[in-house]
Amino acid sequence: YINRLAILSIIIIALIFRVYLAAPKQPPNPITMRASSDISNYRNGYPNKKDNPKINQNFLFYSNRIKSQPDGDYIDEIHAKWKGNYRLLEWHHSYIQWLFPIREMGVNFHAYELQLSEAEAIKKDEKCKKRVLKSYKMMLDFYGMVLVDENTGEVKRSKNWEDRYDNLNFSLHNALRITRILKCLGELGFEHLKAGWIRFFIEEIFDHKQLRNLRKSLENYFIGTLRNDDKRKEIEDYYYSKEKNKNQEKKSKDSDNNVVMAERTSSVITMTDVQDDSETSLVENEKKNSEEHRDPETNNNSEDASTEPASEPAEAEASIPAPAPAPAESNYLSNEVSGELENLSAETEDKINSSNTKMNTFEDCNN
């Protein structure tokens, strides 16, 4: 039984070890590995989806022939009236699926998934392409940004970026909108604009300490929408270089803080030592001054007492000082008592003489 149990344990350990060796120690591409499945499907062209040529509502909308639904408008009217109306663009949740259609169903059931045939028709129509670019610029303005170069996709801050950044940083549903916009740009012939926008997000987050709440979306989704492998690798390297520099700055800052704390602790200890030394020296000085200012006669007596030899017992008794004289108050009391005694004696003597006189008179009468 023991042998069988040992063999079984060895087999289990071997299997666990084999699984451990087979498992990847570190993902080769953390951003790609953490990207959601829809990002992978997007880059791979949605292999499980079939095109439906009968659906063309997105093309009709960008041709300015139908309104967005519900509570929407024609695309040209949206560009003319909705741009700059930030409250409307923030709280209206149905227009984004029409302005940036993708091959996925959104929360607006009145909108339609983009079909490949529609995408090709929009890319071939110059007016439709210009409207798509105008929609992109309108949303950039909503986020506090502006497109600088239509060829490279370079983006910079707009004049009112601070107010718009506050909204973007705390209204996180806009991160979902940005992911949709990036996907749509790739579907409708504007793949070259995406890298510049994503690079701008990286610089705002790491260099300027802005839009920090978008960092996870940037890492897991925005970068993953780049379909070109070389361009995606370039942006990933750029992202990781910024992240590495940030970590190094943090470590350097922590190290500097530790040095400052050590210096402060050392200075406190030094000050305590100096204070102890000063207190000790002060006590010694006070002791020395007290010895110097003592009564010279007392000092002489102490010196004499310490130098003269001890005398005989008789001499010691003779050297005992006489008792101190009584205070003046005691003398006054003694004189007062003596006076009272003299008065009593005089009164007694008078009474005796009076008695003798009476006795002599009584004897004379008897005779």
Secondary structure, 3 states (H helix, E strand, C coil): CHHHHHHHHHHHHHHHHHHHHHCCCCCCCHHHHHCCHHHHHHHCCCCCCCCCCCCCHHHHHHCCCCCCCCCCCCHHHHHHHHCCCHHHHHHCCCCHHHHCCCCCCCCCCCCCCCCHHHHHHHHHCHHHHHHHHHHHHHHHHHCCEEECCCCCCCEEECCCHHHHHHHHHHCCHHHHHHHHHHHHHHHCCCHHHHHHHHHHHHHHHHCCCCCHHHHHHHHHHHHHHCCCHHHHHHHHHHHHHHHHHHHHHHHHHHHHHHHHHHHHHHHHHHHHHHHHHHHHHHHHHHHHHHHHCCCHHHHHHHHHHHHCCCCCHHHHHHCCCCCCCCCHHHHHHHHHHHHHHHHHHHHHHHHHHHHHHHHHHHHHHHC
